[in-house]
Amino acid sequence: MKNNKGFTLIELLIVIGIISILAGIVLVAVNPAEQFGKANDSERKSEISMILGAVYQYQTSPTARGALPICETGAGDTPTAIPACGTEYAGALELGTAVTSLDCTDVLVPSYLREIPIDPTSTYDATATGYWVCQDSTGSVSRVYVIAEGAEVYSDDGGCSTPGAVATEAAMCVSG
């Protein structure tokens, strides 16, 4: 009497084929690239809200008495308030420590922020964070805008544009 325990090669190939087809369907349905983009955008939204909150906490502090933070703009430049927004937010300055950035580290850290946030993608660092800030004082109440230019999925969230870019290059922003 012959004992046939185990699977044949054909049975194994059929099972592997079915599993790979199901895995492909699940991979397409889940779309990990989009999920990572949504996760990064959620982090951006949280961080731009934190920056805006820190600016307003500073503004309402007893020492500021309603004034916006005075930040450094490059090496040796005179500190300045948050700049005015121009057309397509062209007047906005990027938060960071580079010569062309608005360095608010001394003003906002550690009292209002643990550290200046950096965009979650690897193209940004402390010198150029990927977060831009400007103020619009054309209305009856001045509004501060914090803009994240690196938005991936929700690229028109808040109705802002990438600072200084063509109007079609939308970005994520929060204002208050």
MARMI-158756 format. One line per 4 residues: number of its first residue (from 0); their letters; for each residue x, y, z of N, C-alpha, C. Coordinates in nm, 4 decimals. Atoms other than C-alpha are relative to their C-alpha. Example, Ala and Ser with C-alpha at 12.3 -4.5 7.8 and 13.67 -1.06 7.14 Angstrom:
// residues 2
0	as	0.0890 -0.1190 0.0000 1.2300 -0.4500 0.7800 0.0900 0.1200 0.0000  -0.0820 -0.1190 -0.0060 1.3670 -0.1060 0.7140 -0.0770 0.1090 0.0730
This chain:
// residues 176
0	mknn	0.0836 -0.1162 0.0000 0.0000 0.0000 0.0000 0.0887 0.1234 0.0000  -0.0786 -0.1208 0.0168 0.1385 0.3399 -0.1100 -0.0669 0.1137 0.0763  0.0509 -0.1111 -0.0806 0.1014 0.6376 0.1284 0.0324 0.1309 -0.0719  -0.0186 -0.1254 0.0749 0.0511 0.9637 -0.0715 -0.0358 0.1193 0.0874
4	kgft	0.0221 -0.1199 -0.0812 0.0865 1.2443 0.1821 0.0774 0.1140 -0.0630  -0.0668 -0.1166 0.0552 0.1693 1.5970 0.0649 -0.0746 0.0525 -0.1213  0.0616 -0.0655 0.1145 0.0898 1.8193 -0.2305 0.0844 -0.0260 -0.1235  -0.0733 0.0129 0.1257 0.1787 1.7810 -0.5927 0.0482 0.1384 -0.0427
8	liel	-0.0536 -0.1264 0.0496 0.3703 2.0485 -0.7778 -0.1103 0.0848 -0.0633  0.1113 -0.0708 0.0641 0.0587 2.1448 -0.9769 -0.0880 0.0659 0.1056  0.0834 -0.0571 -0.1065 -0.1447 2.1968 -0.6573 0.0693 0.1210 0.0635  -0.0742 -0.1120 -0.0577 0.1277 2.4193 -0.5109 0.0022 0.1208 -0.0938
12	livi	-0.0021 -0.1098 0.0961 0.1516 2.6271 -0.8287 -0.1359 0.0687 -0.0099  0.1351 -0.0576 0.0046 -0.2261 2.6767 -0.8383 -0.0248 0.0866 0.1230  0.0189 -0.0775 -0.1242 -0.2329 2.7927 -0.4732 0.0832 0.1283 -0.0026  -0.0862 -0.1188 0.0096 0.0617 3.0304 -0.5302 -0.0590 0.1003 -0.0994
16	giis	0.0623 -0.0877 0.0993 -0.1120 3.1702 -0.8401 -0.1209 0.0720 0.0562  0.1195 -0.0607 -0.0590 -0.4380 3.2320 -0.6528 0.0396 0.1050 0.1037  -0.0448 -0.0948 -0.1025 -0.2559 3.3996 -0.3625 0.0593 0.1258 -0.0648  -0.0597 -0.1175 0.0650 -0.0597 3.6261 -0.5983 -0.1061 0.0864 -0.0681
20	ilag	0.1095 -0.0777 0.0599 -0.3777 3.7304 -0.7831 -0.0736 0.0784 0.1080  0.0675 -0.0688 -0.1098 -0.5503 3.8137 -0.4533 0.0876 0.1116 0.0580  -0.0912 -0.1027 -0.0511 -0.2423 4.0030 -0.3303 0.0050 0.1193 -0.0941  0.0007 -0.1086 0.0978 -0.2376 4.2076 -0.6519 -0.1257 0.0834 0.0089
24	ivlv	0.1272 -0.0716 -0.0133 -0.6051 4.2963 -0.6123 0.0009 0.0861 0.1256  -0.0047 -0.0749 -0.1260 -0.5531 4.4023 -0.2499 0.0961 0.1173 -0.0114  -0.0986 -0.1062 0.0152 -0.2427 4.6059 -0.3399 -0.0563 0.1155 -0.0815  0.0609 -0.1044 0.0808 -0.4344 4.7966 -0.6082 -0.1092 0.0712 0.0793
28	avnp	0.1091 -0.0597 -0.0769 -0.7312 4.8547 -0.3754 0.0528 0.0889 0.1118  -0.0530 -0.0758 -0.1135 -0.5177 4.9798 -0.0850 0.0829 0.1200 -0.0476  -0.0846 -0.1038 0.0573 -0.2747 5.1903 -0.2984 0.0894 0.0635 0.1068  -0.0855 -0.0496 -0.1084 0.0066 5.2368 -0.0463 0.0613 0.1371 -0.0266
32	aeqf	-0.0577 -0.1317 0.0286 0.1532 5.5395 -0.2253 -0.0976 0.1106 0.0385  0.1006 -0.0997 -0.0365 -0.1712 5.7309 -0.1832 -0.0184 0.0053 0.1514  0.0144 0.0031 -0.1451 -0.1977 5.6182 0.1792 0.1154 0.0746 0.0674  -0.1139 -0.0740 -0.0548 0.1550 5.7488 0.2509 -0.0167 0.1497 -0.0249
36	gkan	0.0254 -0.1412 0.0306 0.0621 6.0752 0.0767 -0.1032 0.0600 0.0936  0.1025 -0.0486 -0.0936 -0.2505 6.1098 0.2912 0.0566 0.0144 0.1408  -0.0617 -0.0080 -0.1328 -0.0482 6.0388 0.6048 0.0914 0.1229 0.0089  -0.0863 -0.1186 0.0017 0.2096 6.3044 0.5078 -0.0818 0.1280 0.0026
40	dser	0.0853 -0.1190 0.0015 -0.0681 6.5545 0.4322 -0.0674 0.0226 0.1347  0.0573 -0.0146 -0.1348 -0.2293 6.4866 0.7698 0.1025 0.0603 0.0949  -0.1070 -0.0565 -0.0832 0.1045 6.5582 0.9352 0.0226 0.1471 -0.0349  -0.0158 -0.1394 0.0415 0.1403 6.8780 0.7286 -0.1106 0.0872 0.0584
44	ksei	0.1150 -0.0769 -0.0506 -0.2083 6.9936 0.8275 0.0151 0.0252 0.1495  -0.0223 -0.0141 -0.1436 -0.1281 6.9320 1.1931 0.1113 0.1005 0.0284  -0.1140 -0.0874 -0.0255 0.2066 7.1115 1.1711 -0.0281 0.1451 -0.0378  0.0298 -0.1395 0.0326 0.0752 7.4201 0.9917 -0.0990 0.0587 0.1010
48	smil	0.0876 -0.0467 -0.1071 -0.1988 7.4425 1.2543 0.0800 0.0306 0.1256  -0.0868 -0.0259 -0.1155 0.0697 7.4175 1.5252 0.0757 0.1315 -0.0171  -0.0738 -0.1243 0.0253 0.2714 7.6982 1.3629 -0.0921 0.1201 0.0166  0.0959 -0.1099 -0.0113 -0.0352 7.9205 1.3322 -0.0399 0.0214 0.1457
52	gavy	0.0337 -0.0109 -0.1424 -0.1310 7.8438 1.6918 0.1126 0.0645 0.0794  -0.1145 -0.0585 -0.0703 0.2191 7.9319 1.8109 0.0102 0.1497 -0.0281  -0.0044 -0.1426 0.0338 0.2086 8.2642 1.6241 -0.1055 0.0747 0.0801  0.1060 -0.0684 -0.0733 -0.1232 8.3525 1.7858 0.0193 -0.0063 0.1512
56	qyqt	-0.0334 0.0040 -0.1425 -0.0109 8.2356 2.1300 0.1024 0.1078 0.0323  -0.0987 -0.1056 -0.0192 0.2888 8.4638 2.0940 -0.0693 0.1360 -0.0022  0.0668 -0.1287 0.0181 0.0656 8.7475 1.9749 -0.0858 0.0374 0.1208  0.0858 -0.0283 -0.1160 -0.1663 8.7156 2.2757 0.0746 -0.0036 0.1327
60	spta	-0.0781 0.0017 -0.1240 0.1168 8.6884 2.5273 0.0136 0.1424 0.0542  -0.0133 -0.1335 -0.0598 0.1640 8.9766 2.7719 0.1198 0.0792 -0.0522  -0.1172 -0.0714 0.0505 0.5066 9.0583 2.6277 -0.0214 0.0526 -0.1414  0.0209 -0.0421 0.1388 0.3876 9.0823 2.2659 -0.1078 0.1071 -0.0110
64	rgal	0.1104 -0.0975 -0.0005 0.0667 9.2765 2.3358 -0.0591 0.0220 -0.1380  0.0665 -0.0071 0.1296 -0.0850 9.1976 1.9970 0.0920 0.0043 -0.1198  -0.0941 -0.0061 0.1123 0.2306 9.2236 1.7860 0.0328 -0.1403 -0.0499  -0.0423 0.1271 0.0575 0.3342 8.9459 1.5509 0.1466 -0.0240 0.0345
68	pice	-0.1408 0.0291 -0.0296 0.6670 8.7679 1.6091 0.0952 0.0762 -0.0920  -0.1072 -0.0638 0.0763 0.9782 8.9556 1.4990 0.1082 -0.1057 -0.0185  -0.0913 0.1104 0.0292 1.1986 8.6973 1.3281 0.1179 0.0493 -0.0825  -0.1185 -0.0342 0.0778 1.5422 8.7057 1.1679 -0.0188 -0.0444 -0.1443
72	tgag	0.0061 0.0361 0.1419 1.5682 8.7048 0.7901 0.1402 -0.0014 -0.0561  -0.1342 0.0142 0.0543 1.9111 8.5812 0.6994 0.1072 0.0499 0.0945  -0.1134 -0.0339 -0.0848 2.2525 8.6401 0.8425 0.0209 0.1508 0.0052  -0.0293 -0.1410 -0.0202 2.2933 8.9889 0.9870 -0.1104 0.0960 -0.0402
76	dtpt	0.1088 -0.0897 0.0380 1.9637 9.1261 0.8559 -0.0751 0.0470 0.1237  0.0818 -0.0516 -0.1078 1.7387 9.3356 1.0728 -0.1208 -0.0903 0.0176  0.1184 0.0830 -0.0209 1.4684 9.1219 1.2345 -0.1259 0.0701 -0.0515  0.1208 -0.0552 0.0611 1.1289 9.1675 1.0736 -0.1230 -0.0777 0.0458
80	aipa	0.1261 0.0691 -0.0289 0.7649 9.0843 1.1376 -0.0331 -0.0909 -0.1179  0.0438 0.0896 0.1082 0.5877 8.8226 0.9292 -0.0367 0.0865 -0.1210  0.0194 -0.0868 0.1171 0.5877 8.9654 0.5728 -0.1422 -0.0052 -0.0546  0.1324 -0.0075 0.0614 0.2815 9.0658 0.3749 -0.0111 -0.1010 -0.1136
84	cgte	0.0267 0.0915 0.1109 0.1246 8.8190 0.1337 -0.0188 0.0827 -0.1268  0.0208 -0.0647 0.1283 0.1445 8.9234 -0.2287 -0.0919 -0.0844 -0.0859  0.0777 0.0792 0.0939 -0.0293 8.7886 -0.5366 0.0543 -0.1419 -0.0004  -0.0385 0.1411 -0.0084 -0.0231 8.4092 -0.5195 0.0994 -0.0241 0.1138
88	yaga	-0.0827 0.0159 -0.1206 0.1460 8.4479 -0.1778 0.1484 0.0197 -0.0282  -0.1393 -0.0215 0.0387 0.4644 8.5718 -0.3444 0.0814 0.0648 0.1111  -0.0743 -0.0657 -0.1074 0.5572 8.7750 -0.0350 0.0335 -0.0906 0.1156  -0.0213 0.0919 -0.1126 0.5600 8.4712 0.1922 0.1470 -0.0387 0.0094
92	lelg	-0.1354 0.0481 -0.0228 0.8880 8.3631 0.3476 -0.0056 -0.1391 0.0595  -0.0063 0.1359 -0.0512 0.9826 8.0039 0.4175 0.0617 0.0012 0.1391  -0.0586 0.0138 -0.1329 1.0430 7.9151 0.7799 0.1257 -0.0851 -0.0118  -0.1241 0.0756 0.0033 1.3966 7.7927 0.8348 0.1153 0.0832 0.0515
96	tavt	-0.1187 -0.0697 -0.0493 1.7493 7.8934 0.9201 0.0927 0.0440 -0.1119  -0.0839 -0.0420 0.1125 1.8862 7.9645 0.5712 -0.0029 0.1517 -0.0138  -0.0095 -0.1444 0.0201 1.9821 8.3145 0.4568 -0.1285 0.0564 -0.0586  0.1223 -0.0479 0.0644 1.6627 8.3433 0.2486 -0.1264 -0.0385 0.0757
100	sldc	0.1150 0.0467 -0.0759 1.4331 8.2054 0.5206 -0.0319 0.0931 0.1158  0.0439 -0.0733 -0.1186 1.2389 8.3543 0.8106 0.0265 -0.0893 0.1207  -0.0405 0.0812 -0.1144 1.4042 8.2206 1.1266 -0.0696 0.0505 0.1263  0.0766 -0.0363 -0.1192 1.1523 8.2365 1.4126 0.0340 -0.0887 0.1186
104	tdvl	-0.0369 0.0942 -0.1045 1.3322 7.9813 1.6261 0.0163 0.0689 0.1345  -0.0246 -0.0686 -0.1274 1.4447 8.2309 1.8916 -0.1276 0.0536 0.0623  0.1230 -0.0600 -0.0500 1.0947 8.3756 1.9222 -0.1029 -0.1058 0.0425  0.1079 0.0972 -0.0237 0.8682 8.0674 1.9084 0.0430 -0.1245 0.0765
108	vpsy	-0.0495 0.1215 -0.0656 1.0906 7.7879 2.0461 0.0737 0.0415 0.1259  0.0845 0.1124 -0.0396 1.0635 7.6563 2.3218 -0.1326 0.0419 0.0630  0.1200 -0.0454 -0.0710 0.7834 7.8749 2.4645 -0.1301 -0.0405 -0.0676  0.1246 0.0252 0.0717 0.5253 7.8119 2.1912 0.0043 -0.1244 -0.0885
112	lrei	-0.0201 0.1224 0.0773 0.6677 7.5244 1.9870 0.1197 -0.0743 0.0583  -0.1156 0.0782 -0.0431 0.8985 7.2394 2.0841 0.1162 0.0216 -0.0952  -0.0969 -0.0299 0.1050 1.0812 7.2958 1.7545 -0.0783 0.0442 -0.1225  0.0664 -0.0395 0.1244 1.0024 7.4478 1.4162 -0.0205 -0.1271 -0.0827
116	pidp	0.0258 0.1234 0.0758 0.8310 7.1664 1.2206 0.0673 0.0011 -0.1365  -0.0597 0.0197 0.1321 0.9880 7.0295 0.9037 -0.0924 -0.0914 -0.0799  0.0864 0.0794 0.0872 0.7846 6.8938 0.6113 0.0417 -0.1469 0.0036  -0.0333 0.1419 -0.0155 0.7629 6.5108 0.6307 0.0771 -0.0638 -0.1160
120	tsty	-0.0774 0.0603 0.1086 0.9280 6.4516 0.2925 0.1488 0.0269 0.0221  -0.1439 -0.0069 -0.0247 1.3039 6.4082 0.2779 0.0688 0.1169 -0.0699  -0.0629 -0.1102 0.0723 1.3638 6.7138 0.0576 0.0156 0.1249 0.0857  -0.0054 -0.1178 -0.0864 1.3335 6.9568 0.3504 0.0832 -0.0289 0.1246
124	data	-0.0766 0.0127 -0.1243 1.5463 7.0222 0.6585 -0.0169 0.1297 0.0793  0.0137 -0.1172 -0.0865 1.5962 7.2895 0.9269 0.0302 0.1308 -0.0730  -0.0300 -0.1231 0.0722 1.7346 7.5389 0.6737 -0.1158 0.0440 -0.0884  0.1168 -0.0287 0.0836 1.4273 7.5186 0.4489 -0.1058 -0.1043 0.0351
128	tgyw	0.0927 0.0961 -0.0601 1.1319 7.3572 0.6261 -0.1149 -0.0424 -0.0902  0.1151 0.0316 0.0845 0.8726 7.3576 0.3452 -0.1276 0.0678 0.0463  0.1146 -0.0752 -0.0518 0.6387 7.5780 0.5522 0.0263 0.1491 -0.0178  -0.0121 -0.1412 0.0316 0.5818 7.9362 0.4426 -0.0993 0.0779 0.0850
132	vcqd	0.0881 -0.0820 -0.0820 0.4258 8.2215 0.6370 -0.0065 0.1421 -0.0560  0.0185 -0.1396 0.0393 0.2808 8.5620 0.5474 -0.1276 0.0512 0.0659  0.1219 -0.0587 -0.0560 0.0129 8.8023 0.6648 -0.0718 0.0836 -0.1044  0.0828 -0.0789 0.0904 -0.2728 8.9616 0.4747 -0.0741 0.1021 0.0841
136	stgs	0.0637 -0.1056 -0.0789 -0.3753 9.2929 0.6213 -0.0896 0.0884 -0.0859  0.0843 -0.0801 0.0884 -0.5960 9.4089 0.3334 -0.1427 0.0109 0.0517  0.1351 -0.0061 -0.0542 -0.9200 9.3306 0.5179 -0.0042 0.0795 0.1298  0.0139 -0.0733 -0.1260 -1.0527 9.4804 0.8398 0.0794 -0.0666 0.1121
140	vsrv	-0.0786 0.0731 -0.0987 -0.8687 9.2098 1.0371 0.1171 -0.0669 -0.0716  -0.1182 0.0615 0.0588 -0.5134 9.0993 0.9605 -0.0048 -0.1511 0.0213  -0.0015 0.1462 -0.0080 -0.4834 8.7272 0.8853 0.1395 -0.0507 -0.0300  -0.1288 0.0643 0.0233 -0.1726 8.5131 0.9079 -0.0272 -0.1305 -0.0742
144	yvia	0.0105 0.1228 0.0768 -0.1334 8.2337 0.6512 0.1252 -0.0836 0.0220  -0.1112 0.0949 -0.0043 0.0847 7.9267 0.7028 -0.0263 -0.0991 -0.1123  0.0180 0.0753 0.1245 0.1374 7.7376 0.3779 0.0994 -0.1158 -0.0058  -0.0859 0.1168 0.0229 0.2739 7.3873 0.3109 0.0025 -0.0245 -0.1504
148	egae	-0.0072 0.0115 0.1452 0.3993 7.3758 -0.0464 0.0108 -0.1430 -0.0491  -0.0259 0.1369 0.0437 0.4708 7.0015 -0.0512 -0.1204 -0.0921 0.0063  0.1181 0.0843 -0.0106 0.1096 6.8781 -0.0287 -0.0049 -0.1019 -0.1132  -0.0031 0.1089 0.0972 0.0707 6.5437 -0.2065 -0.1379 -0.0379 -0.0518
152	vysd	0.1322 0.0463 0.0409 -0.2938 6.4335 -0.2108 -0.1011 0.1139 0.0063  0.0947 -0.1106 -0.0183 -0.4918 6.7288 -0.0735 0.0668 0.1291 -0.0440  -0.0832 -0.1095 0.0477 -0.3121 6.9794 -0.2924 -0.0732 0.1326 -0.0130  0.0670 -0.1297 0.0049 -0.5819 7.2480 -0.2858 -0.0698 0.0299 0.1321
156	dggc	0.0610 -0.0176 -0.1303 -0.6674 7.2342 0.0827 0.0258 0.1407 0.0513  -0.0117 -0.1355 -0.0511 -0.7358 7.5848 0.2138 -0.0026 0.1051 -0.1085  0.0074 -0.0948 0.1103 -0.7386 7.7445 -0.1314 0.1251 0.0832 -0.0203  -0.1254 -0.0748 0.0160 -0.3742 7.8587 -0.1193 0.0763 -0.0494 -0.1218
160	stpg	-0.0915 0.0379 0.1071 -0.1103 7.8531 -0.3891 0.1395 -0.0131 0.0567  -0.1405 0.0046 -0.0379 0.2550 7.7640 -0.3647 0.0551 0.1408 -0.0135  -0.0466 -0.1391 0.0037 0.4256 8.0964 -0.2806 0.0830 0.0315 -0.1228  -0.0731 -0.0467 0.1167 0.5390 8.2790 -0.5913 -0.0168 -0.0847 -0.1239
164	avat	0.0153 0.0895 0.1153 0.4220 8.0035 -0.8275 -0.1236 0.0377 -0.0807  0.1183 -0.0186 0.0836 0.1618 7.9897 -1.1002 -0.1221 -0.0460 0.0793  0.1205 0.0278 -0.0780 -0.1949 7.9770 -0.9675 -0.0431 -0.1463 -0.0035  0.0408 0.1395 0.0089 -0.2350 7.6153 -1.0807 0.0754 -0.0886 0.0988
168	eaam	-0.0782 0.0786 -0.0954 0.0284 7.4976 -0.8295 -0.0557 0.0221 0.1396  0.0685 -0.0186 -0.1268 -0.1982 7.4618 -0.5293 0.0810 -0.0582 0.1138  -0.0684 0.0473 -0.1202 -0.0778 7.4030 -0.1754 -0.1004 -0.0071 0.1134  0.0853 0.0113 -0.1184 -0.2203 7.3329 0.1676 0.0284 0.1185 0.0909
172	cvsg	-0.0248 -0.1131 -0.0899 -0.2718 7.6268 0.4041 -0.1068 0.0072 0.1089  0.0919 -0.0323 -0.1086 -0.4353 7.7412 0.7243 0.0158 0.1479 0.0262  -0.0090 -0.1417 -0.0348 -0.5193 8.0998 0.8100 -0.0890 0.0264 0.1209  0.0803 -0.0359 -0.1154 -0.6597 8.2684 1.1127 0.0200 0.1441 0.0351
